[in-house]
């Protein structure tokens, strides 16, 4: 039976003041409902803001798809920062079982404690040896948290569907001690996928969805200015143009993403011998910051002579 929980947008035991943080205060409405409007290092477009906030209001998981480096994972960090909430991250692995995300029963430690008798724990009490997994931690938290389930497409279909059953009901059983763990607060749930594997229809039907497209150059300029407020205009324009030219190279398997561009600009600015006019002439240093595969690196290296801004 699915249980419907009323929203608790501000934990009753959270005594921290919002008044001393304008950014976090801006993410609150007058009626105390949480509204996400962005964070210090995250540029938010209107469409993404709408789907984030409706997912919070409807208490539904938000599934994010998009190529690596488009900010799917960073969005969860930004929501946690802006709304003054703790972030719990479940990094999904291909061989992961749902129970690993819920709890673990440490039988080995209990056996050792029983054999050697030097533990302060009561070995007859199995609950002493139960450790919460990431979903379990989100459920037992005294405050509402943001739960990021990262790269769900790595898991098999059974894991995906069973996980959403747990998240729908906001409870799970610990069979070893015949105990039901119920969520104290329904977390804000962000789920990411790199679209490497199709997700099941039941899974998709129980989530809100947003595809984060790779930023257009104008949006990318805004993102760069957030990270480098004092960046010179010539460097900004030259770096963006070269970056998008590199992304269009034929045969590249892993195109450089936003994080690579930011790191590349950081490298250029850290080099005392770098001059923007050299970039304009078509010299592209530090290709290894942008390309992480040997063949991609070689393709870029052979092509940089064509760059004339």
C-alpha positions in Angstrom: 0.0 0.0 0.0 1.4 3.4 -1.0 1.4 5.9 1.8 1.0 9.6 1.0 3.2 11.9 3.1 2.5 15.5 3.6 5.4 17.8 2.6 7.7 19.1 5.3 9.6 21.8 3.4 11.3 23.1 6.5 12.3 20.7 9.3 10.8 21.6 12.6 14.1 21.0 14.3 16.1 23.2 12.0 17.1 26.2 14.0 19.4 27.7 11.5 18.4 31.2 10.4 17.9 31.9 6.7 18.1 35.7 7.2 21.9 35.8 7.2 22.1 34.1 3.7 20.5 36.2 1.0 20.9 33.4 -1.6 19.1 30.8 0.5 16.5 33.4 1.6 15.8 34.0 -2.1 15.0 30.4 -2.5 12.0 30.6 -0.1 8.5 31.9 -0.7 6.6 33.9 1.8 4.4 30.9 2.6 7.6 28.9 3.5 7.5 26.5 0.6 10.8 25.8 -0.9 11.5 27.3 -4.3 14.8 26.7 -6.1 16.1 29.6 -8.1 19.7 28.6 -8.6 22.9 28.5 -6.6 26.3 30.2 -6.5 28.0 28.0 -9.1 24.9 26.8 -11.1 23.2 28.8 -13.9 19.6 27.8 -14.0 17.3 28.2 -17.1 13.6 28.8 -16.7 12.4 25.4 -17.9 14.7 23.5 -15.6 13.7 25.7 -12.7 10.0 24.9 -13.3 10.5 21.1 -13.4 12.7 21.2 -10.3 10.1 23.2 -8.3 7.1 21.2 -9.5 8.9 18.0 -8.5 9.5 19.4 -5.0 5.9 20.4 -4.7 4.5 17.1 -6.0 7.0 15.1 -4.0 8.0 13.2 -7.1 11.5 12.0 -8.2 13.1 14.1 -10.9 14.8 12.1 -13.6 17.5 14.0 -15.5 19.0 12.8 -18.8 21.7 14.4 -20.9 25.3 13.8 -22.1 28.0 13.7 -19.4 29.1 17.1 -18.2 25.8 18.9 -18.7 25.3 19.5 -15.0 22.9 16.7 -14.0 24.9 15.8 -10.8 25.8 19.4 -10.0 22.1 20.3 -10.0 21.5 18.1 -6.9 24.5 19.8 -5.2 23.1 23.2 -6.2 19.6 22.4 -4.7 21.2 21.2 -1.5 23.3 24.3 -1.2 20.5 26.7 -2.1 17.9 25.1 0.2 20.3 24.6 3.1 19.8 20.8 3.0 22.2 17.9 3.4 23.0 16.0 0.3 23.2 12.2 0.3 24.7 10.6 -2.9 24.0 7.0 -4.0 26.5 6.2 -6.8 24.8 3.3 -8.6 27.1 0.4 -9.7 26.3 -2.3 -12.3 26.4 -5.1 -9.7 24.6 -3.2 -6.9 21.6 -4.8 -5.2 18.8 -2.7 -3.8 19.5 -4.0 -0.3 22.9 -2.4 -0.5 21.3 1.0 -0.9 18.9 0.4 2.0 21.0 -1.2 4.7 23.8 -3.7 5.4 23.9 -6.4 8.1 27.6 -6.7 9.2 27.6 -10.4 9.9 31.4 -10.6 9.8 31.9 -8.0 12.6 29.2 -9.7 14.7 30.9 -13.0 14.3 34.3 -11.6 15.3 32.8 -9.8 18.3 31.2 -13.1 19.3 34.4 -15.0 19.0 36.8 -12.6 20.7 34.4 -10.9 23.2 36.2 -7.6 23.2 33.4 -5.4 21.7 31.3 -3.0 23.7 28.3 -4.0 21.5 25.7 -6.5 22.6 26.3 -9.4 20.1 22.9 -10.8 20.9 21.3 -7.6 19.5 21.4 -7.8 15.7 20.4 -4.2 15.4 23.8 -3.2 16.7 25.2 -4.5 13.4 22.8 -2.9 11.0 24.3 0.0 9.0 22.1 2.2 6.8 22.8 2.5 3.1 22.3 5.8 1.3 18.6 5.5 0.9 18.3 4.3 4.5 20.3 7.3 5.7 17.9 9.6 3.9 15.0 7.9 5.5 16.3 8.1 9.1 17.7 11.6 8.9 16.2 14.0 11.4 16.1 16.7 8.7 14.8 16.6 5.2 17.6 15.9 2.7 18.4 15.9 -1.0 18.9 12.3 -2.2 20.9 12.0 -5.4 20.7 8.7 -7.2 23.5 9.0 -9.7 23.6 7.0 -13.0 20.6 4.8 -12.5 21.0 3.4 -16.0 23.9 1.3 -14.7 21.5 -0.8 -12.6 19.3 -3.6 -13.9 15.5 -3.2 -14.4 14.6 -5.0 -11.2 16.8 -2.7 -9.1 15.2 0.4 -10.8 11.6 -0.7 -10.3 12.1 -2.1 -6.8 13.9 1.1 -5.7 11.0 3.3 -6.9 8.6 1.0 -4.9 10.6 1.9 -1.8 10.7 5.6 -2.7 6.9 5.6 -3.4 6.1 4.0 -0.1 8.8 5.7 1.9 9.5 2.6 3.9 11.4 -0.7 3.7 11.8 -3.8 6.0 14.9 -5.0 7.7 14.2 -8.7 7.6 16.9 -9.7 10.1 15.2 -7.8 12.9 11.7 -7.8 11.6 11.6 -4.0 11.6 10.1 -1.5 9.2 12.1 1.7 8.6 9.8 4.6 7.6 11.0 7.9 6.3 10.9 10.7 8.9 10.9 13.2 6.0 10.3 12.6 2.3 13.6 13.6 0.6 14.0 15.7 -2.5 15.0 13.0 -5.0 17.2 13.7 -8.1 17.9 10.7 -10.4 20.4 11.0 -13.2 20.9 8.9 -16.3 23.5 9.0 -19.1 21.0 7.1 -21.3 23.4 4.2 -21.7 20.5 1.8 -21.1 16.8 2.2 -21.5 14.8 2.6 -18.4 11.5 0.7 -17.9 8.1 2.2 -18.6 7.0 1.8 -15.0 10.1 3.6 -13.8 9.6 6.4 -16.2 5.9 6.7 -15.3 6.7 7.4 -11.7 9.2 10.2 -12.3 9.1 13.7 -13.6 11.6 14.1 -16.5 13.9 16.7 -17.9 16.5 16.4 -20.6 19.4 18.8 -20.0 20.7 19.8 -23.4 24.3 20.8 -23.8 24.5 24.6 -23.3 24.4 26.9 -26.3 27.3 29.4 -26.5 25.3 32.3 -24.8 24.4 30.1 -21.9 28.0 28.8 -21.7 29.3 32.3 -21.4 27.0 32.9 -18.4 28.3 29.7 -16.8 31.9 30.7 -17.4 31.3 34.2 -15.9 29.8 32.5 -12.8 33.1 30.6 -12.3 35.4 33.4 -13.5 33.7 36.8 -12.7 36.8 38.8 -13.7 37.6 36.9 -17.0 38.8 39.1 -19.8 36.3 39.4 -22.7 38.8 38.4 -25.4 39.7 35.2 -23.5 36.1 34.4 -22.9 35.1 34.8 -26.5 38.2 33.0 -27.9 37.9 30.1 -25.5 34.2 29.5 -26.2 34.7 29.6 -29.9 37.6 27.1 -29.9 35.7 24.9 -27.5 32.7 24.6 -29.7 34.9 24.0 -32.8 36.6 21.2 -30.9 33.3 19.6 -30.0 32.4 19.5 -33.7 35.4 17.5 -34.8 34.5 14.3 -36.6 35.5 11.0 -35.0 35.7 12.3 -31.5 34.2 9.7 -29.1 34.1 11.8 -25.9 33.4 15.4 -26.6 34.8 17.9 -24.0 32.0 19.0 -21.6 31.4 22.0 -19.4 33.7 20.8 -16.7 36.6 20.4 -19.2 36.0 23.9 -20.5 36.1 25.4 -17.0 39.3 23.4 -16.2 40.8 24.4 -19.5 40.2 28.1 -18.8 41.7 27.6 -15.4 44.8 26.2 -17.0 45.1 29.0 -19.5 44.8 31.6 -16.8 47.4 29.8 -14.6 50.0 29.8 -17.3 52.0 33.1 -17.1 53.2 32.6 -20.7 49.8 32.2 -22.3 48.5 35.0 -24.4 45.0 35.2 -25.7 46.2 36.4 -29.1 48.0 33.0 -29.6 44.6 31.3 -29.1 43.1 33.6 -31.7 45.9 32.6 -34.1 44.9 28.9 -33.7 47.3 27.7 -31.1 45.4 25.5 -28.6 47.5 24.5 -25.6 46.6 21.9 -22.9 44.5 19.7 -25.2 44.9 17.0 -22.5 42.6 19.0 -20.3 39.9 18.9 -22.9 40.3 15.4 -24.3 40.8 12.3 -22.2 41.0 9.5 -24.8 44.1 9.0 -26.9 42.3 8.9 -30.3 40.3 12.0 -29.5 43.5 13.8 -28.4 45.2 12.8 -31.7 42.2 14.0 -33.8 42.2 17.3 -32.0 45.9 17.7 -32.3 45.8 17.2 -36.1 42.9 19.6 -36.5 44.0 22.7 -34.4 45.8 24.2 -37.4 42.4 24.9 -39.0 41.3 27.2 -36.1 41.3 30.8 -37.1 39.0 33.0 -35.0 
